[in-house]
């Protein structure tokens, strides 16, 4: 092939190549939408969080239950009885006679009694300062033992110059079911006011008995 023909072929091929390269349409880039990108990303994150929450939902801790303190068997504690306020000298404080006591034993008792009445001076009677008087109680022996030597109507104290009365004479014995009057001589205080003194029956073994205290209450006025 001649050199001229060779160059002609090369020239034609070059033109064809340039035409092919120049005629090709430049591809357009895909439009970029940032809002769509962020929306898709947010949806993806939400789905991932939901799936994660399904596996990592914390289990609430068990509620603590208060365990009651164990009860130790033993003797029940009985609250102490309320202590009464003693009458104030010169102050008016009602005090009924007789004062009932709580019995501690049920059934027939060797020593027991009931108060029937006050004889003569009644509770609340008015006395002059320094006046002498006798307080008498009528009682019935409701026990099964006879009150004889050694039984005492014990004085519990107060302001009426009281004392304990002791059975010594046979005429003062009290058999079961019998009724008898027992009394003590007293003196009213010199100061005006209300006063209460009390006594309690005690058997010949020194043991107090009965459901009552026998009391004397007076009001001193000039």
C-alpha positions, 0 to 999 in steps of 0.5 A: 500500500502506498504511503498516501493511501495509508495516511488517508485511511488513518485520517478517516479513522481519526475523524470517525473516532473524534465524531464518535467521541464528540457526538456522545451525550454527556450523562446528566447527574441524578438530582440530589434531594436532601429532604428525602435523604434525611426523611429516609434516614430518620425512618430507618433510625426509628425502625432500628430504635423500635427493634432495639426497644423490643429486646432491651425493655427494662423489666420493673424490679419486684415490689418489696413486700414488708415481712412482719416481725416474728412473734415470740410466744410468751406471757402477754404484757398487761398494761399497768392500771391507771393510778388515781390522783389522791384527794387534795386537802381542802379541795372538793373531790367526789369519792363514792363509798364503797370503792369496788375492787376487781376480784382475782379468783372466781368461785366460792372463796374462803374470805369475801364480803359485800357492802350493804349500807353506811349506817349513820354518817353518810358520804358527803356529810358536812362536819365542823372543823375538829368534829368527832364522829363514827363511821359505820359500815354494814357488811355480809360475809359471803365467803365460806370461812368465819371472821374471827380473831386476827381479822382486821379492817386495815386503815389505808391512811388519810386525814381523819385520824383513822386507825385499823380495827381488829376483831378480838371479841367473840361477839364481833365474829362473823359467820358465813352468810351473817350480817354485822356492823363495823365502825371506827371513831374519826375526827374531822380536820381543822381545815375546810375542804373534802376528805376521804379515808379508806379501809380494807378487810385483811384475814388472819393470814394477812391477805387482803380480800373482798371486792370493795374498799370501805371509805369515809368521805366528809366535807368540812365547813365552819 
